[in-house]
Amino acid sequence: MIAFRRFIIRIVEVLLVIFVVLLTLISAFSGWAYGHLMGGAGVGFVMFLIWGFLGFLSAAVLAAFYFLLTEIAENTKRS
């Protein structure tokens, strides 16, 4: 049972990394499209960088929250 639980946790961790990458890319390209429509190629590139950073930041906060909860669960089972 413990091996199965660890297997599920590893799968979720891999999916979480994929989520971080996808959210960053989706945010960056959304920012590029928005900036390109509002002010041209130069503004599009700047918005690509800004929105990409914000997308990564929001995904990283969600991932950190998940890892915090799994660490609390591990520490609770040990004690």
PDB file with SEQRES, HELIX, SHEET and CRYST1 records, atoms N, CA, C and O in Angstrom:
SEQRES   1 A   79  MET ILE ALA PHE ARG ARG PHE ILE ILE ARG ILE VAL GLU          
SEQRES   2 A   79  VAL LEU LEU VAL ILE PHE VAL VAL LEU LEU THR LEU ILE          
SEQRES   3 A   79  SER ALA PHE SER GLY TRP ALA TYR GLY HIS LEU MET GLY          
SEQRES   4 A   79  GLY ALA GLY VAL GLY PHE VAL MET PHE LEU ILE TRP GLY          
SEQRES   5 A   79  PHE LEU GLY PHE LEU SER ALA ALA VAL LEU ALA ALA PHE          
SEQRES   6 A   79  TYR PHE LEU LEU THR GLU ILE ALA GLU ASN THR LYS ARG          
SEQRES   7 A   79  SER                                                          
HELIX    1 AA1 ILE A    2  GLY A   39  1                                  38    
HELIX    2 AA2 ALA A   41  ARG A   78  1                                  38    
CRYST1    1.000    1.000    1.000  90.00  90.00  90.00 P 1           1          
ATOM      1  N   MET A   1       0.814  -1.195   0.000  1.00  0.00           N  
ATOM      2  CA  MET A   1       0.000   0.000   0.000  1.00  0.00           C  
ATOM      3  C   MET A   1       0.861   1.265   0.000  1.00  0.00           C  
ATOM      4  O   MET A   1       0.517   2.258  -0.640  1.00  0.00           O  
ATOM      5  N   ILE A   2       1.974   1.218   0.718  1.00  0.00           N  
ATOM      6  CA  ILE A   2       2.853   2.378   0.790  1.00  0.00           C  
ATOM      7  C   ILE A   2       3.493   2.643  -0.570  1.00  0.00           C  
ATOM      8  O   ILE A   2       3.651   3.794  -0.978  1.00  0.00           O  
ATOM      9  N   ALA A   3       3.862   1.566  -1.270  1.00  0.00           N  
ATOM     10  CA  ALA A   3       4.472   1.727  -2.597  1.00  0.00           C  
ATOM     11  C   ALA A   3       3.481   2.342  -3.575  1.00  0.00           C  
ATOM     12  O   ALA A   3       3.857   3.182  -4.393  1.00  0.00           O  
ATOM     13  N   PHE A   4       2.229   1.935  -3.498  1.00  0.00           N  
ATOM     14  CA  PHE A   4       1.204   2.497  -4.380  1.00  0.00           C  
ATOM     15  C   PHE A   4       0.983   3.971  -4.082  1.00  0.00           C  
ATOM     16  O   PHE A   4       0.818   4.778  -4.997  1.00  0.00           O  
ATOM     17  N   ARG A   5       0.980   4.317  -2.814  1.00  0.00           N  
ATOM     18  CA  ARG A   5       0.804   5.722  -2.420  1.00  0.00           C  
ATOM     19  C   ARG A   5       1.958   6.580  -2.940  1.00  0.00           C  
ATOM     20  O   ARG A   5       1.733   7.677  -3.452  1.00  0.00           O  
ATOM     21  N   ARG A   6       3.181   6.088  -2.812  1.00  0.00           N  
ATOM     22  CA  ARG A   6       4.337   6.822  -3.332  1.00  0.00           C  
ATOM     23  C   ARG A   6       4.271   6.950  -4.847  1.00  0.00           C  
ATOM     24  O   ARG A   6       4.636   7.986  -5.402  1.00  0.00           O  
ATOM     25  N   PHE A   7       3.811   5.908  -5.510  1.00  0.00           N  
ATOM     26  CA  PHE A   7       3.657   5.939  -6.965  1.00  0.00           C  
ATOM     27  C   PHE A   7       2.684   7.029  -7.384  1.00  0.00           C  
ATOM     28  O   PHE A   7       2.961   7.783  -8.317  1.00  0.00           O  
ATOM     29  N   ILE A   8       1.561   7.117  -6.710  1.00  0.00           N  
ATOM     30  CA  ILE A   8       0.556   8.144  -7.012  1.00  0.00           C  
ATOM     31  C   ILE A   8       1.121   9.532  -6.748  1.00  0.00           C  
ATOM     32  O   ILE A   8       0.892  10.451  -7.533  1.00  0.00           O  
ATOM     33  N   ILE A   9       1.846   9.694  -5.668  1.00  0.00           N  
ATOM     34  CA  ILE A   9       2.436  11.003  -5.347  1.00  0.00           C  
ATOM     35  C   ILE A   9       3.446  11.403  -6.415  1.00  0.00           C  
ATOM     36  O   ILE A   9       3.489  12.570  -6.805  1.00  0.00           O  
ATOM     37  N   ARG A  10       4.256  10.469  -6.895  1.00  0.00           N  
ATOM     38  CA  ARG A  10       5.232  10.775  -7.955  1.00  0.00           C  
ATOM     39  C   ARG A  10       4.531  11.179  -9.243  1.00  0.00           C  
ATOM     40  O   ARG A  10       4.974  12.106  -9.921  1.00  0.00           O  
ATOM     41  N   ILE A  11       3.450  10.502  -9.589  1.00  0.00           N  
ATOM     42  CA  ILE A  11       2.696  10.865 -10.795  1.00  0.00           C  
ATOM     43  C   ILE A  11       2.140  12.282 -10.667  1.00  0.00           C  
ATOM     44  O   ILE A  11       2.205  13.059 -11.619  1.00  0.00           O  
ATOM     45  N   VAL A  12       1.602  12.619  -9.518  1.00  0.00           N  
ATOM     46  CA  VAL A  12       1.053  13.952  -9.304  1.00  0.00           C  
ATOM     47  C   VAL A  12       2.159  15.005  -9.355  1.00  0.00           C  
ATOM     48  O   VAL A  12       1.939  16.106  -9.861  1.00  0.00           O  
ATOM     49  N   GLU A  13       3.325  14.686  -8.846  1.00  0.00           N  
ATOM     50  CA  GLU A  13       4.438  15.634  -8.909  1.00  0.00           C  
ATOM     51  C   GLU A  13       4.870  15.893 -10.346  1.00  0.00           C  
ATOM     52  O   GLU A  13       5.162  17.032 -10.708  1.00  0.00           O  
ATOM     53  N   VAL A  14       4.914  14.854 -11.163  1.00  0.00           N  
ATOM     54  CA  VAL A  14       5.257  15.032 -12.577  1.00  0.00           C  
ATOM     55  C   VAL A  14       4.192  15.865 -13.274  1.00  0.00           C  
ATOM     56  O   VAL A  14       4.516  16.761 -14.054  1.00  0.00           O  
ATOM     57  N   LEU A  15       2.929  15.578 -13.000  1.00  0.00           N  
ATOM     58  CA  LEU A  15       1.842  16.369 -13.592  1.00  0.00           C  
ATOM     59  C   LEU A  15       1.907  17.823 -13.130  1.00  0.00           C  
ATOM     60  O   LEU A  15       1.560  18.728 -13.889  1.00  0.00           O  
ATOM     61  N   LEU A  16       2.339  18.051 -11.916  1.00  0.00           N  
ATOM     62  CA  LEU A  16       2.461  19.413 -11.407  1.00  0.00           C  
ATOM     63  C   LEU A  16       3.561  20.182 -12.131  1.00  0.00           C  
ATOM     64  O   LEU A  16       3.404  21.370 -12.410  1.00  0.00           O  
ATOM     65  N   VAL A  17       4.658  19.523 -12.432  1.00  0.00           N  
ATOM     66  CA  VAL A  17       5.724  20.170 -13.196  1.00  0.00           C  
ATOM     67  C   VAL A  17       5.237  20.510 -14.603  1.00  0.00           C  
ATOM     68  O   VAL A  17       5.524  21.589 -15.124  1.00  0.00           O  
ATOM     69  N   ILE A  18       4.502  19.589 -15.210  1.00  0.00           N  
ATOM     70  CA  ILE A  18       3.922  19.852 -16.532  1.00  0.00           C  
ATOM     71  C   ILE A  18       2.954  21.031 -16.456  1.00  0.00           C  
ATOM     72  O   ILE A  18       2.916  21.859 -17.366  1.00  0.00           O  
ATOM     73  N   PHE A  19       2.174  21.114 -15.381  1.00  0.00           N  
ATOM     74  CA  PHE A  19       1.244  22.217 -15.180  1.00  0.00           C  
ATOM     75  C   PHE A  19       1.981  23.551 -15.093  1.00  0.00           C  
ATOM     76  O   PHE A  19       1.539  24.548 -15.664  1.00  0.00           O  
ATOM     77  N   VAL A  20       3.103  23.567 -14.380  1.00  0.00           N  
ATOM     78  CA  VAL A  20       3.882  24.808 -14.248  1.00  0.00           C  
ATOM     79  C   VAL A  20       4.387  25.258 -15.612  1.00  0.00           C  
ATOM     80  O   VAL A  20       4.293  26.439 -15.950  1.00  0.00           O  
ATOM     81  N   VAL A  21       4.916  24.337 -16.390  1.00  0.00           N  
ATOM     82  CA  VAL A  21       5.441  24.683 -17.709  1.00  0.00           C  
ATOM     83  C   VAL A  21       4.317  25.169 -18.623  1.00  0.00           C  
ATOM     84  O   VAL A  21       4.459  26.189 -19.297  1.00  0.00           O  
ATOM     85  N   LEU A  22       3.211  24.447 -18.646  1.00  0.00           N  
ATOM     86  CA  LEU A  22       2.101  24.840 -19.522  1.00  0.00           C  
ATOM     87  C   LEU A  22       1.493  26.180 -19.124  1.00  0.00           C  
ATOM     88  O   LEU A  22       1.193  27.000 -19.992  1.00  0.00           O  
ATOM     89  N   LEU A  23       1.307  26.414 -17.843  1.00  0.00           N  
ATOM     90  CA  LEU A  23       0.739  27.684 -17.405  1.00  0.00           C  
ATOM     91  C   LEU A  23       1.669  28.841 -17.746  1.00  0.00           C  
ATOM     92  O   LEU A  23       1.209  29.919 -18.123  1.00  0.00           O  
ATOM     93  N   THR A  24       2.971  28.623 -17.615  1.00  0.00           N  
ATOM     94  CA  THR A  24       3.926  29.663 -17.979  1.00  0.00           C  
ATOM     95  C   THR A  24       3.859  29.971 -19.462  1.00  0.00           C  
ATOM     96  O   THR A  24       3.822  31.138 -19.851  1.00  0.00           O  
ATOM     97  N   LEU A  25       3.843  28.940 -20.294  1.00  0.00           N  
ATOM     98  CA  LEU A  25       3.787  29.144 -21.745  1.00  0.00           C  
ATOM     99  C   LEU A  25       2.466  29.777 -22.188  1.00  0.00           C  
ATOM    100  O   LEU A  25       2.457  30.683 -23.020  1.00  0.00           O  
ATOM    101  N   ILE A  26       1.374  29.305 -21.639  1.00  0.00           N  
ATOM    102  CA  ILE A  26       0.067  29.860 -22.004  1.00  0.00           C  
ATOM    103  C   ILE A  26      -0.021  31.327 -21.604  1.00  0.00           C  
ATOM    104  O   ILE A  26      -0.521  32.153 -22.368  1.00  0.00           O  
ATOM    105  N   SER A  27       0.462  31.650 -20.409  1.00  0.00           N  
ATOM    106  CA  SER A  27       0.443  33.046 -19.966  1.00  0.00           C  
ATOM    107  C   SER A  27       1.336  33.914 -20.838  1.00  0.00           C  
ATOM    108  O   SER A  27       0.960  35.029 -21.199  1.00  0.00           O  
ATOM    109  N   ALA A  28       2.514  33.411 -21.178  1.00  0.00           N  
ATOM    110  CA  ALA A  28       3.446  34.194 -21.986  1.00  0.00           C  
ATOM    111  C   ALA A  28       2.869  34.480 -23.372  1.00  0.00           C  
ATOM    112  O   ALA A  28       2.932  35.612 -23.850  1.00  0.00           O  
ATOM    113  N   PHE A  29       2.316  33.470 -24.009  1.00  0.00           N  
ATOM    114  CA  PHE A  29       1.763  33.682 -25.346  1.00  0.00           C  
ATOM    115  C   PHE A  29       0.481  34.507 -25.318  1.00  0.00           C  
ATOM    116  O   PHE A  29       0.182  35.223 -26.274  1.00  0.00           O  
ATOM    117  N   SER A  30      -0.266  34.412 -24.241  1.00  0.00           N  
ATOM    118  CA  SER A  30      -1.426  35.293 -24.096  1.00  0.00           C  
ATOM    119  C   SER A  30      -0.982  36.744 -23.954  1.00  0.00           C  
ATOM    120  O   SER A  30      -1.583  37.645 -24.539  1.00  0.00           O  
ATOM    121  N   GLY A  31       0.066  36.963 -23.178  1.00  0.00           N  
ATOM    122  CA  GLY A  31       0.612  38.311 -23.049  1.00  0.00           C  
ATOM    123  C   GLY A  31       1.158  38.838 -24.357  1.00  0.00           C  
ATOM    124  O   GLY A  31       0.996  40.016 -24.673  1.00  0.00           O  
ATOM    125  N   TRP A  32       1.812  37.961 -25.128  1.00  0.00           N  
ATOM    126  CA  TRP A  32       2.326  38.381 -26.436  1.00  0.00           C  
ATOM    127  C   TRP A  32       1.179  38.795 -27.354  1.00  0.00           C  
ATOM    128  O   TRP A  32       1.263  39.824 -28.023  1.00  0.00           O  
ATOM    129  N   ALA A  33       0.115  38.005 -27.391  1.00  0.00           N  
ATOM    130  CA  ALA A  33      -1.019  38.327 -28.251  1.00  0.00           C  
ATOM    131  C   ALA A  33      -1.675  39.633 -27.819  1.00  0.00           C  
ATOM    132  O   ALA A  33      -2.012  40.474 -28.653  1.00  0.00           O  
ATOM    133  N   TYR A  34      -1.852  39.794 -26.522  1.00  0.00           N  
ATOM    134  CA  TYR A  34      -2.456  41.025 -26.012  1.00  0.00           C  
ATOM    135  C   TYR A  34      -1.584  42.231 -26.337  1.00  0.00           C  
ATOM    136  O   TYR A  34      -2.082  43.249 -26.818  1.00  0.00           O  
ATOM    137  N   GLY A  35      -0.304  42.123 -26.079  1.00  0.00           N  
ATOM    138  CA  GLY A  35       0.607  43.239 -26.348  1.00  0.00           C  
ATOM    139  C   GLY A  35       0.730  43.532 -27.826  1.00  0.00           C  
ATOM    140  O   GLY A  35       0.836  44.693 -28.222  1.00  0.00           O  
ATOM    141  N   HIS A  36       0.719  42.501 -28.646  1.00  0.00           N  
ATOM    142  CA  HIS A  36       0.822  42.690 -30.089  1.00  0.00           C  
ATOM    143  C   HIS A  36      -0.417  43.407 -30.632  1.00  0.00           C  
ATOM    144  O   HIS A  36      -0.314  44.242 -31.531  1.00  0.00           O  
ATOM    145  N   LEU A  37      -1.569  43.078 -30.087  1.00  0.00           N  
ATOM    146  CA  LEU A  37      -2.798  43.756 -30.516  1.00  0.00           C  
ATOM    147  C   LEU A  37      -2.851  45.198 -30.030  1.00  0.00           C  
ATOM    148  O   LEU A  37      -3.372  46.069 -30.725  1.00  0.00           O  
ATOM    149  N   MET A  38      -2.316  45.453 -28.845  1.00  0.00           N  
ATOM    150  CA  MET A  38      -2.403  46.788 -28.264  1.00  0.00           C  
ATOM    151  C   MET A  38      -1.335  47.748 -28.784  1.00  0.00           C  
ATOM    152  O   MET A  38      -1.590  48.946 -28.901  1.00  0.00           O  
ATOM    153  N   GLY A  39      -0.126  47.230 -29.101  1.00  0.00           N  
ATOM    154  CA  GLY A  39       0.903  48.196 -29.451  1.00  0.00           C  
ATOM    155  C   GLY A  39       1.962  47.728 -30.414  1.00  0.00           C  
ATOM    156  O   GLY A  39       2.942  48.445 -30.616  1.00  0.00           O  
ATOM    157  N   GLY A  40       1.826  46.585 -31.012  1.00  0.00           N  
ATOM    158  CA  GLY A  40       2.810  46.141 -31.980  1.00  0.00           C  
ATOM    159  C   GLY A  40       3.785  45.121 -31.425  1.00  0.00           C  
ATOM    160  O   GLY A  40       3.617  44.609 -30.318  1.00  0.00           O  
ATOM    161  N   ALA A  41       4.815  44.835 -32.223  1.00  0.00           N  
ATOM    162  CA  ALA A  41       5.744  43.755 -31.897  1.00  0.00           C  
ATOM    163  C   ALA A  41       6.580  44.058 -30.655  1.00  0.00           C  
ATOM    164  O   ALA A  41       6.830  43.158 -29.854  1.00  0.00           O  
ATOM    165  N   GLY A  42       7.013  45.294 -30.480  1.00  0.00           N  
ATOM    166  CA  GLY A  42       7.824  45.636 -29.313  1.00  0.00           C  
ATOM    167  C   GLY A  42       7.065  45.473 -28.018  1.00  0.00           C  
ATOM    168  O   GLY A  42       7.578  44.921 -27.045  1.00  0.00           O  
ATOM    169  N   VAL A  43       5.851  45.954 -28.014  1.00  0.00           N  
ATOM    170  CA  VAL A  43       5.007  45.817 -26.825  1.00  0.00           C  
ATOM    171  C   VAL A  43       4.657  44.350 -26.611  1.00  0.00           C  
ATOM    172  O   VAL A  43       4.563  43.886 -25.474  1.00  0.00           O  
ATOM    173  N   GLY A  44       4.466  43.626 -27.701  1.00  0.00           N  
ATOM    174  CA  GLY A  44       4.156  42.201 -27.595  1.00  0.00           C  
ATOM    175  C   GLY A  44       5.255  41.423 -26.905  1.00  0.00           C  
ATOM    176  O   GLY A  44       4.977  40.550 -26.083  1.00  0.00           O  
ATOM    177  N   PHE A  45       6.509  41.731 -27.232  1.00  0.00           N  
ATOM    178  CA  PHE A  45       7.627  41.038 -26.593  1.00  0.00           C  
ATOM    179  C   PHE A  45       7.715  41.368 -25.110  1.00  0.00           C  
ATOM    180  O   PHE A  45       7.952  40.481 -24.290  1.00  0.00           O  
ATOM    181  N   VAL A  46       7.527  42.625 -24.764  1.00  0.00           N  
ATOM    182  CA  VAL A  46       7.568  43.025 -23.351  1.00  0.00           C  
ATOM    183  C   VAL A  46       6.444  42.346 -22.574  1.00  0.00           C  
ATOM    184  O   VAL A  46       6.660  41.858 -21.464  1.00  0.00           O  
ATOM    185  N   MET A  47       5.257  42.315 -23.148  1.00  0.00           N  
ATOM    186  CA  MET A  47       4.136  41.645 -22.486  1.00  0.00           C  
ATOM    187  C   MET A  47       4.361  40.137 -22.405  1.00  0.00           C  
ATOM    188  O   MET A  47       3.931  39.499 -21.445  1.00  0.00           O  
ATOM    189  N   PHE A  48       5.032  39.561 -23.408  1.00  0.00           N  
ATOM    190  CA  PHE A  48       5.402  38.144 -23.366  1.00  0.00           C  
ATOM    191  C   PHE A  48       6.239  37.860 -22.126  1.00  0.00           C  
ATOM    192  O   PHE A  48       5.998  36.882 -21.418  1.00  0.00           O  
ATOM    193  N   LEU A  49       7.211  38.705 -21.868  1.00  0.00           N  
ATOM    194  CA  LEU A  49       8.075  38.512 -20.704  1.00  0.00           C  
ATOM    195  C   LEU A  49       7.334  38.727 -19.389  1.00  0.00           C  
ATOM    196  O   LEU A  49       7.478  37.943 -18.451  1.00  0.00           O  
ATOM    197  N   ILE A  50       6.540  39.795 -19.329  1.00  0.00           N  
ATOM    198  CA  ILE A  50       5.828  40.108 -18.091  1.00  0.00           C  
ATOM    199  C   ILE A  50       4.795  39.041 -17.761  1.00  0.00           C  
ATOM    200  O   ILE A  50       4.752  38.545 -16.636  1.00  0.00           O  
ATOM    201  N   TRP A  51       3.968  38.688 -18.733  1.00  0.00           N  
ATOM    202  CA  TRP A  51       2.920  37.696 -18.480  1.00  0.00           C  
ATOM    203  C   TRP A  51       3.507  36.307 -18.260  1.00  0.00           C  
ATOM    204  O   TRP A  51       2.963  35.514 -17.491  1.00  0.00           O  
ATOM    205  N   GLY A  52       4.622  36.011 -18.936  1.00  0.00           N  
ATOM    206  CA  GLY A  52       5.291  34.736 -18.689  1.00  0.00           C  
ATOM    207  C   GLY A  52       5.784  34.642 -17.258  1.00  0.00           C  
ATOM    208  O   GLY A  52       5.646  33.602 -16.614  1.00  0.00           O  
ATOM    209  N   PHE A  53       6.364  35.736 -16.756  1.00  0.00           N  
ATOM    210  CA  PHE A  53       6.824  35.757 -15.372  1.00  0.00           C  
ATOM    211  C   PHE A  53       5.650  35.615 -14.406  1.00  0.00           C  
ATOM    212  O   PHE A  53       5.732  34.865 -13.433  1.00  0.00           O  
ATOM    213  N   LEU A  54       4.570  36.325 -14.671  1.00  0.00           N  
ATOM    214  CA  LEU A  54       3.404  36.237 -13.787  1.00  0.00           C  
ATOM    215  C   LEU A  54       2.769  34.853 -13.822  1.00  0.00           C  
ATOM    216  O   LEU A  54       2.317  34.349 -12.794  1.00  0.00           O  
ATOM    217  N   GLY A  55       2.732  34.238 -15.001  1.00  0.00           N  
ATOM    218  CA  GLY A  55       2.211  32.875 -15.099  1.00  0.00           C  
ATOM    219  C   GLY A  55       3.071  31.892 -14.335  1.00  0.00           C  
ATOM    220  O   GLY A  55       2.558  31.006 -13.651  1.00  0.00           O  
ATOM    221  N   PHE A  56       4.400  32.051 -14.452  1.00  0.00           N  
ATOM    222  CA  PHE A  56       5.296  31.180 -13.700  1.00  0.00           C  
ATOM    223  C   PHE A  56       5.141  31.404 -12.203  1.00  0.00           C  
ATOM    224  O   PHE A  56       5.133  30.448 -11.428  1.00  0.00           O  
ATOM    225  N   LEU A  57       5.019  32.646 -11.799  1.00  0.00           N  
ATOM    226  CA  LEU A  57       4.878  32.959 -10.380  1.00  0.00           C  
ATOM    227  C   LEU A  57       3.610  32.339  -9.799  1.00  0.00           C  
ATOM    228  O   LEU A  57       3.647  31.752  -8.717  1.00  0.00           O  
ATOM    229  N   SER A  58       2.497  32.465 -10.506  1.00  0.00           N  
ATOM    230  CA  SER A  58       1.248  31.894 -10.000  1.00  0.00           C  
ATOM    231  C   SER A  58       1.302  30.367  -9.975  1.00  0.00           C  
ATOM    232  O   SER A  58       0.798  29.748  -9.038  1.00  0.00           O  
ATOM    233  N   ALA A  59       1.907  29.753 -10.995  1.00  0.00           N  
ATOM    234  CA  ALA A  59       2.035  28.293 -11.005  1.00  0.00           C  
ATOM    235  C   ALA A  59       2.974  27.815  -9.901  1.00  0.00           C  
ATOM    236  O   ALA A  59       2.729  26.782  -9.277  1.00  0.00           O  
ATOM    237  N   ALA A  60       4.039  28.559  -9.664  1.00  0.00           N  
ATOM    238  CA  ALA A  60       4.985  28.178  -8.620  1.00  0.00           C  
ATOM    239  C   ALA A  60       4.356  28.278  -7.230  1.00  0.00           C  
ATOM    240  O   ALA A  60       4.648  27.460  -6.358  1.00  0.00           O  
ATOM    241  N   VAL A  61       3.511  29.261  -7.023  1.00  0.00           N  
ATOM    242  CA  VAL A  61       2.824  29.386  -5.728  1.00  0.00           C  
ATOM    243  C   VAL A  61       1.884  28.202  -5.515  1.00  0.00           C  
ATOM    244  O   VAL A  61       1.834  27.643  -4.419  1.00  0.00           O  
ATOM    245  N   LEU A  62       1.143  27.817  -6.545  1.00  0.00           N  
ATOM    246  CA  LEU A  62       0.258  26.656  -6.428  1.00  0.00           C  
ATOM    247  C   LEU A  62       1.049  25.371  -6.193  1.00  0.00           C  
ATOM    248  O   LEU A  62       0.643  24.533  -5.389  1.00  0.00           O  
ATOM    249  N   ALA A  63       2.171  25.212  -6.887  1.00  0.00           N  
ATOM    250  CA  ALA A  63       3.005  24.029  -6.698  1.00  0.00           C  
ATOM    251  C   ALA A  63       3.595  24.002  -5.291  1.00  0.00           C  
ATOM    252  O   ALA A  63       3.641  22.949  -4.656  1.00  0.00           O  
ATOM    253  N   ALA A  64       4.042  25.148  -4.808  1.00  0.00           N  
ATOM    254  CA  ALA A  64       4.599  25.213  -3.455  1.00  0.00           C  
ATOM    255  C   ALA A  64       3.549  24.854  -2.414  1.00  0.00           C  
ATOM    256  O   ALA A  64       3.853  24.189  -1.423  1.00  0.00           O  
ATOM    257  N   PHE A  65       2.317  25.291  -2.634  1.00  0.00           N  
ATOM    258  CA  PHE A  65       1.234  24.948  -1.709  1.00  0.00           C  
ATOM    259  C   PHE A  65       1.009  23.442  -1.691  1.00  0.00           C  
ATOM    260  O   PHE A  65       0.826  22.857  -0.623  1.00  0.00           O  
ATOM    261  N   TYR A  66       1.020  22.808  -2.862  1.00  0.00           N  
ATOM    262  CA  TYR A  66       0.844  21.358  -2.919  1.00  0.00           C  
ATOM    263  C   TYR A  66       1.985  20.647  -2.194  1.00  0.00           C  
ATOM    264  O   TYR A  66       1.747  19.745  -1.391  1.00  0.00           O  
ATOM    265  N   PHE A  67       3.222  21.054  -2.476  1.00  0.00           N  
ATOM    266  CA  PHE A  67       4.361  20.399  -1.835  1.00  0.00           C  
ATOM    267  C   PHE A  67       4.372  20.628  -0.334  1.00  0.00           C  
ATOM    268  O   PHE A  67       4.819  19.764   0.422  1.00  0.00           O  
ATOM    269  N   LEU A  68       3.890  21.774   0.105  1.00  0.00           N  
ATOM    270  CA  LEU A  68       3.768  22.035   1.540  1.00  0.00           C  
ATOM    271  C   LEU A  68       2.781  21.058   2.174  1.00  0.00           C  
ATOM    272  O   LEU A  68       3.049  20.500   3.238  1.00  0.00           O  
ATOM    273  N   LEU A  69       1.647  20.855   1.522  1.00  0.00           N  
ATOM    274  CA  LEU A  69       0.648  19.929   2.066  1.00  0.00           C  
ATOM    275  C   LEU A  69       1.164  18.494   2.086  1.00  0.00           C  
ATOM    276  O   LEU A  69       0.903  17.765   3.043  1.00  0.00           O  
ATOM    277  N   THR A  70       1.887  18.075   1.059  1.00  0.00           N  
ATOM    278  CA  THR A  70       2.423  16.704   1.070  1.00  0.00           C  
ATOM    279  C   THR A  70       3.498  16.542   2.139  1.00  0.00           C  
ATOM    280  O   THR A  70       3.613  15.475   2.743  1.00  0.00           O  
ATOM    281  N   GLU A  71       4.279  17.578   2.378  1.00  0.00           N  
ATOM    282  CA  GLU A  71       5.290  17.497   3.424  1.00  0.00           C  
ATOM    283  C   GLU A  71       4.637  17.430   4.805  1.00  0.00           C  
ATOM    284  O   GLU A  71       5.100  16.693   5.675  1.00  0.00           O  
ATOM    285  N   ILE A  72       3.573  18.189   5.005  1.00  0.00           N  
ATOM    286  CA  ILE A  72       2.854  18.128   6.276  1.00  0.00           C  
ATOM    287  C   ILE A  72       2.273  16.736   6.476  1.00  0.00           C  
ATOM    288  O   ILE A  72       2.312  16.200   7.583  1.00  0.00           O  
ATOM    289  N   ALA A  73       1.728  16.141   5.400  1.00  0.00           N  
ATOM    290  CA  ALA A  73       1.172  14.793   5.507  1.00  0.00           C  
ATOM    291  C   ALA A  73       2.256  13.760   5.850  1.00  0.00           C  
ATOM    292  O   ALA A  73       2.016  12.854   6.648  1.00  0.00           O  
ATOM    293  N   GLU A  74       3.427  13.893   5.261  1.00  0.00           N  
ATOM    294  CA  GLU A  74       4.538  12.979   5.560  1.00  0.00           C  
ATOM    295  C   GLU A  74       4.988  13.129   7.012  1.00  0.00           C  
ATOM    296  O   GLU A  74       5.220  12.132   7.696  1.00  0.00           O  
ATOM    297  N   ASN A  75       5.109  14.357   7.478  1.00  0.00           N  
ATOM    298  CA  ASN A  75       5.556  14.581   8.858  1.00  0.00           C  
ATOM    299  C   ASN A  75       4.509  14.112   9.863  1.00  0.00           C  
ATOM    300  O   ASN A  75       4.854  13.650  10.950  1.00  0.00           O  
ATOM    301  N   THR A  76       3.250  14.227   9.510  1.00  0.00           N  
ATOM    302  CA  THR A  76       2.186  13.785  10.410  1.00  0.00           C  
ATOM    303  C   THR A  76       2.210  12.271  10.546  1.00  0.00           C  
ATOM    304  O   THR A  76       2.006  11.747  11.641  1.00  0.00           O  
ATOM    305  N   LYS A  77       2.453  11.570   9.465  1.00  0.00           N  
ATOM    306  CA  LYS A  77       2.491  10.096   9.534  1.00  0.00           C  
ATOM    307  C   LYS A  77       3.700   9.588  10.311  1.00  0.00           C  
ATOM    308  O   LYS A  77       3.635   8.527  10.931  1.00  0.00           O  
ATOM    309  N   ARG A  78       4.807  10.337  10.283  1.00  0.00           N  
ATOM    310  CA  ARG A  78       6.026   9.902  10.993  1.00  0.00           C  
ATOM    311  C   ARG A  78       5.885  10.040  12.507  1.00  0.00           C  
ATOM    312  O   ARG A  78       6.452   9.249  13.262  1.00  0.00           O  
ATOM    313  N   SER A  79       5.135  11.035  12.945  1.00  0.00           N  
ATOM    314  CA  SER A  79       5.052  11.267  14.395  1.00  0.00           C  
ATOM    315  C   SER A  79       3.878  10.572  15.035  1.00  0.00           C  
ATOM    316  O   SER A  79       3.684  10.677  16.246  1.00  0.00           O  
TER     317      SER A  79                                                      
END                                                                             
